[in-house]
Amino acid sequence: MTPPVSPMAITGVGAITTAGTGLQPLLEALHEGRTCLCPVPAELSDGHLGLLWGRAERFKVADFIPPLRARKLDRGSQFAVAAAGLALAEAGLVADALSPQRIGIALGCGFGGIANSVDFLSGYFEQGAVGLSPLLFPNTVANAPASNTSIAYNLQGPNITFVQRFCSAESALLAACRFLEEGRADVMLTGGVDELTPEMMQGFAALGQLQTHAAGFGEGSGILVLERPDHAKARGARIRGHIRRIATLGLLLAGAEQQGRDRLLPQRRSFTQVTVSGAEPFVEPLLRGVSATTLHRPGRIFGRSLAMGGVVMGMLSRLLSPGEEGLHLAASPEGPCFAITLEGGDPA
């Protein structure tokens, strides 16, 4: 299925990853072929040697959020608020620049609020109902990062969160483009956010997934500022990239891969830059239908997560020269699959 979404302009990108703050550290690691992952502590690896993870240890929340405010936010919300601030600044959108009702957010989130959920439920298991903290509860839900970001920047337009396994950020991007196309907003923040906790690793170990779907997991946030091209030009914004085409398919069926590729991929299938995110084994059948001068697997650089697509699409927009087209592919084991065509933006 190829939803009829008009081309949209990317005017800002913000990222928090294990590589550091912003896209530049990530791009440097990518060009150097250097991984930013580190060994999983032995007590969390369930006896498996050589496992890696990507904690955003370089992230300093005090650089973005006042301490008293930061204490009220879960880690995922801290990532999202910081990345959104970077993206808005790059887009030249300062406070009160536009009507708050015309700015919204559509965010993908996989495991948001896990750490707070552990603390919240531990209080109940240890003390019963009196141990439940009402201050923790708002941050136990996956839509906390989008909601806390909207509060931080007074975004009063559409607000929606997608939890769709490894394609959460891509699903959010599709919704954001739809809101812009329908005129329900003039600016949309979109992308993904995820956190990584020791409790998650213990859960993955219990499920036997440390060496499969959970291998090389990471955390952080990647947020793009999207606008209709005419709106961006009217306010004099620099267009840093374009979303040209979004196609999605529920599942690439075994034995019908070619039919699925024909439905999902664009007619032109030769690109200089191709990025993949999500569950890589399920992206491989899509790659067989694409010619790529350079294929990037950034999850091996900064870690995989359910909502890593925001960072990867922001990265791809930077890798493309003006007018050059690139392709982003993502897939989850049980679906969906996404093929998103990006084009380079205005010259620096």
C-alpha positions as CSV (number, residue, x, y, z in Angstrom):
1,M,0.0,0.0,0.0
2,T,1.3,3.5,-0.9
3,P,-0.7,6.1,1.0
4,P,-1.3,9.3,-1.0
5,V,1.0,11.5,1.0
6,S,2.3,14.7,-0.5
7,P,6.1,15.5,-0.3
8,M,7.1,17.1,3.0
9,A,10.0,19.2,3.9
10,I,12.4,18.4,6.8
11,T,13.6,21.6,8.4
12,G,15.2,20.4,11.5
13,V,16.7,17.2,13.0
14,G,17.7,16.5,16.6
15,A,19.2,13.3,18.0
16,I,20.4,11.8,21.3
17,T,22.2,8.5,20.8
18,T,25.0,6.5,22.4
19,A,27.3,8.3,19.9
20,G,26.5,11.7,21.7
21,T,24.3,14.7,21.2
22,G,23.2,15.7,17.7
23,L,23.8,14.0,14.4
24,Q,27.5,15.0,14.0
25,P,29.0,12.4,16.4
26,L,26.8,9.7,14.8
27,L,27.9,10.7,11.3
28,E,31.5,10.7,12.4
29,A,31.2,7.2,13.8
30,L,29.4,6.0,10.7
31,H,32.1,7.4,8.4
32,E,34.9,5.9,10.5
33,G,33.1,2.5,10.7
34,R,33.4,2.8,14.5
35,T,30.8,1.2,16.8
36,C,29.6,3.2,19.9
37,L,28.3,0.1,21.6
38,C,29.9,-1.4,24.7
39,P,29.9,-4.8,26.4
40,V,26.8,-5.7,28.4
41,P,27.7,-6.1,32.1
42,A,28.2,-9.7,33.0
43,E,25.4,-9.7,35.5
44,L,22.9,-8.8,32.7
45,S,24.2,-11.1,29.9
46,D,22.8,-14.3,31.2
47,G,26.1,-16.0,30.7
48,H,26.5,-15.0,27.1
49,L,29.8,-13.5,26.2
50,G,30.4,-10.7,23.6
51,L,27.0,-9.1,23.9
52,L,26.8,-5.3,23.3
53,W,24.4,-2.6,24.1
54,G,24.2,1.2,23.5
55,R,23.5,3.3,26.5
56,A,23.4,7.1,26.0
57,E,26.0,7.7,28.7
58,R,27.2,11.0,27.1
59,F,23.7,12.5,27.5
60,K,23.7,15.2,30.2
61,V,20.1,16.0,31.0
62,A,21.1,19.2,32.8
63,D,22.3,20.6,29.5
64,F,18.7,20.6,28.3
65,I,16.2,20.5,31.2
66,P,16.3,22.3,34.6
67,P,17.1,19.7,37.4
68,L,13.7,20.1,39.2
69,R,11.8,19.6,36.0
70,A,14.1,16.7,34.8
71,R,13.4,14.8,38.1
72,K,9.7,14.6,37.1
73,L,10.4,13.0,33.7
74,D,11.2,9.4,32.8
75,R,14.4,8.8,30.8
76,G,12.6,8.5,27.5
77,S,10.9,11.8,28.0
78,Q,14.3,13.4,28.8
79,F,15.6,12.1,25.5
80,A,12.6,13.3,23.6
81,V,12.5,16.8,25.1
82,A,16.2,17.2,24.4
83,A,16.1,15.9,20.8
84,A,13.0,18.0,20.1
85,G,14.7,21.1,21.4
86,L,17.7,20.5,19.0
87,A,15.3,19.9,16.1
88,L,13.2,23.0,16.8
89,A,16.3,25.2,17.1
90,E,17.7,23.9,13.8
91,A,14.4,24.6,12.2
92,G,14.4,28.2,13.5
93,L,11.2,27.7,15.4
94,V,11.5,29.7,18.7
95,A,8.8,30.0,21.3
96,D,5.6,31.7,20.0
97,A,6.9,31.7,16.5
98,L,3.7,30.0,15.3
99,S,0.3,29.4,16.8
100,P,0.7,26.5,19.4
101,Q,-2.5,24.9,18.0
102,R,-0.7,24.5,14.6
103,I,2.3,22.5,15.9
104,G,1.9,18.9,16.8
105,I,3.9,15.7,17.5
106,A,3.7,12.1,16.3
107,L,6.2,9.9,18.0
108,G,7.1,6.2,17.9
109,C,8.0,4.6,21.2
110,G,8.9,1.0,22.1
111,F,9.7,0.6,25.8
112,G,9.0,4.1,27.1
113,G,8.3,4.2,30.9
114,I,9.8,0.8,31.7
115,A,12.0,2.1,34.5
116,N,9.2,4.1,36.1
117,S,6.8,1.1,35.7
118,V,9.3,-1.0,37.6
119,D,9.5,1.5,40.4
120,F,5.7,2.1,40.4
121,L,4.8,-1.7,40.6
122,S,7.6,-2.4,43.1
123,G,5.9,0.0,45.5
124,Y,2.7,-2.0,45.2
125,F,4.4,-5.4,45.6
126,E,6.3,-4.2,48.7
127,Q,3.6,-2.1,50.4
128,G,0.3,-2.7,48.7
129,A,-1.9,0.1,47.5
130,V,-0.3,2.7,49.8
131,G,3.0,2.0,48.0
132,L,1.7,3.3,44.7
133,S,3.2,6.7,43.8
134,P,0.8,8.9,41.8
135,L,3.9,11.0,40.8
136,L,5.4,8.0,38.9
137,F,2.3,6.8,37.1
138,P,2.1,9.4,34.3
139,N,5.6,8.3,33.2
140,T,4.7,4.6,33.0
141,V,2.9,4.8,29.7
142,A,4.5,4.9,26.2
143,N,2.9,8.2,25.3
144,A,4.7,10.0,28.1
145,P,7.6,11.3,25.9
146,A,5.3,12.8,23.3
147,S,3.1,14.4,26.0
148,N,6.0,15.7,28.1
149,T,7.6,17.2,24.9
150,S,4.3,18.9,24.0
151,I,4.2,20.4,27.5
152,A,7.8,21.5,27.3
153,Y,7.3,23.4,24.0
154,N,3.6,24.2,24.2
155,L,2.7,22.0,21.3
156,Q,-1.1,22.1,21.2
157,G,-1.7,20.5,17.8
158,P,-2.2,16.7,17.1
159,N,-0.5,14.5,19.6
160,I,-0.2,10.7,19.0
161,T,2.1,7.9,19.9
162,F,2.8,4.6,17.9
163,V,4.0,1.4,19.5
164,Q,4.5,-0.8,16.4
165,R,7.5,-2.9,17.2
166,F,10.5,-2.0,15.1
167,C,8.5,0.3,12.8
168,S,7.2,2.6,15.4
169,A,9.0,5.7,14.2
170,E,8.1,5.0,10.6
171,S,4.4,4.7,11.5
172,A,4.6,8.0,13.4
173,L,6.2,9.7,10.3
174,L,3.3,8.5,8.1
175,A,0.8,9.9,10.6
176,A,2.7,13.2,10.8
177,C,2.7,13.6,7.0
178,R,-1.0,12.8,7.0
179,F,-1.8,15.6,9.6
180,L,0.2,18.1,7.5
181,E,-1.5,17.0,4.2
182,E,-4.9,17.3,5.8
183,G,-4.2,20.8,7.1
184,R,-4.6,19.8,10.7
185,A,-1.1,21.3,11.5
186,D,1.5,23.5,9.9
187,V,4.4,21.9,11.7
188,M,4.8,18.3,13.0
189,L,7.6,16.9,15.2
190,T,8.0,13.2,14.5
191,G,10.5,10.3,14.9
192,G,11.1,7.9,17.8
193,V,12.4,7.5,21.3
194,D,13.4,4.5,23.4
195,E,15.2,3.8,26.7
196,L,17.3,0.8,27.7
197,T,17.3,-0.5,31.2
198,P,18.9,-3.4,33.1
199,E,15.4,-4.7,33.8
200,M,14.8,-4.9,30.0
201,M,17.9,-6.9,29.5
202,Q,16.8,-9.3,32.3
203,G,13.5,-9.6,30.5
204,F,15.1,-10.3,27.2
205,A,17.3,-13.0,28.9
206,A,14.2,-14.6,30.3
207,L,12.6,-14.7,26.9
208,G,15.8,-16.1,25.3
209,Q,16.1,-13.0,23.0
210,L,19.5,-11.6,24.1
211,Q,21.2,-13.0,21.0
212,T,18.3,-12.5,18.6
213,H,15.8,-9.6,18.5
214,A,17.5,-7.9,21.5
215,A,21.0,-8.2,20.2
216,G,22.8,-4.8,20.2
217,F,19.9,-2.9,21.6
218,G,20.4,0.9,22.2
219,E,18.5,3.9,23.4
220,G,18.0,7.5,22.5
221,S,15.8,9.7,20.4
222,G,15.7,11.1,16.8
223,I,13.2,13.8,16.0
224,L,12.5,15.5,12.7
225,V,10.6,18.8,12.1
226,L,8.3,18.4,9.1
227,E,6.4,21.1,7.2
228,R,4.7,21.4,3.9
229,P,7.3,22.9,1.5
230,D,5.3,26.0,0.8
231,H,5.0,26.7,4.5
232,A,8.7,26.2,5.1
233,K,9.6,28.6,2.2
234,A,7.1,31.2,3.3
235,R,8.8,31.6,6.7
236,G,12.3,31.5,5.1
237,A,13.4,28.1,6.6
238,R,16.2,26.1,5.1
239,I,14.9,22.8,3.8
240,R,17.3,20.1,4.9
241,G,15.6,17.2,3.2
242,H,12.4,16.0,1.7
243,I,10.1,13.0,2.3
244,R,9.2,12.1,-1.2
245,R,7.4,8.8,-0.9
246,I,6.1,6.5,1.9
247,A,5.0,2.9,1.2
248,T,4.0,0.3,3.7
249,L,3.1,-3.3,3.5
250,G,1.6,-5.5,6.3
251,L,3.9,-8.5,5.7
252,L,6.3,-9.8,3.1
253,L,4.9,-13.3,2.7
254,A,7.2,-16.2,2.2
255,G,7.1,-17.4,-1.4
256,A,5.6,-14.0,-2.6
257,E,8.6,-11.8,-1.9
258,Q,8.8,-10.5,-5.4
259,Q,5.2,-9.5,-5.4
260,G,5.7,-7.7,-2.1
261,R,8.8,-5.9,-3.4
262,D,6.9,-4.7,-6.5
263,R,4.1,-3.3,-4.3
264,L,6.4,-1.7,-1.7
265,L,9.5,-0.4,-3.6
266,P,9.5,2.6,-6.0
267,Q,9.9,2.0,-9.7
268,R,13.4,3.5,-9.6
269,R,15.4,1.1,-7.4
270,S,19.0,2.4,-7.7
271,F,20.1,4.7,-4.9
272,T,23.4,6.1,-3.7
273,Q,22.4,5.9,0.0
274,V,20.2,3.3,1.5
275,T,19.6,2.9,5.3
276,V,18.0,0.0,7.2
277,S,16.5,-0.1,10.6
278,G,14.4,-2.6,12.6
279,A,14.9,-6.3,12.5
280,E,17.6,-6.7,9.8
281,P,16.8,-10.3,8.8
282,F,13.3,-9.2,7.8
283,V,14.7,-6.3,5.8
284,E,17.0,-8.5,3.7
285,P,14.3,-9.7,1.3
286,L,13.6,-6.0,0.5
287,L,17.3,-5.3,-0.1
288,R,17.4,-7.9,-2.9
289,G,15.2,-5.6,-5.0
290,V,17.4,-2.5,-4.5
291,S,20.8,-1.4,-5.9
292,A,22.7,0.7,-3.4
293,T,26.0,2.5,-3.9
294,T,26.4,2.7,-0.1
295,L,24.3,0.6,2.3
296,H,24.2,1.8,5.9
297,R,23.3,-0.4,8.9
298,P,23.5,2.3,11.6
299,G,22.0,0.0,14.3
300,R,25.5,-1.6,14.4
301,I,26.9,1.8,15.2
302,F,24.6,3.2,17.9
303,G,22.3,0.2,18.7
304,R,18.9,-1.0,17.6
305,S,15.7,-0.1,19.2
306,L,12.0,-0.3,18.4
307,A,11.9,3.4,17.5
308,M,15.4,3.9,16.0
309,G,13.9,5.0,12.6
310,G,13.8,8.6,13.7
311,V,17.5,8.8,14.1
312,V,18.2,6.8,11.0
313,M,15.9,8.9,8.7
314,G,17.5,12.1,10.2
315,M,20.9,10.7,9.4
316,L,19.9,9.8,5.9
317,S,18.7,13.3,5.2
318,R,22.2,14.5,6.1
319,L,24.0,12.0,3.9
320,L,22.1,13.1,0.8
321,S,23.4,15.8,-1.5
322,P,20.9,18.4,-2.7
323,G,18.5,16.7,-5.1
324,E,19.9,13.3,-4.5
325,E,17.5,10.5,-3.6
326,G,18.0,7.9,-0.9
327,L,15.9,5.0,0.5
328,H,15.1,4.0,4.1
329,L,13.9,0.5,4.7
330,A,12.4,-0.9,7.9
331,A,10.6,-4.1,8.9
332,S,9.3,-6.0,12.0
333,P,9.2,-9.8,12.3
334,E,5.4,-9.8,12.3
335,G,5.1,-6.7,10.0
336,P,4.8,-4.0,8.9
337,C,7.4,-3.2,6.3
338,F,8.3,0.4,5.2
339,A,10.0,1.9,2.2
340,I,10.5,5.6,2.5
341,T,12.2,7.8,-0.2
342,L,14.1,10.9,0.9
343,E,15.7,13.6,-1.1
344,G,18.5,15.9,-0.2
345,G,17.6,19.5,0.8
346,D,19.0,23.0,0.1
347,P,22.7,23.5,-0.2
348,A,24.5,24.7,3.0
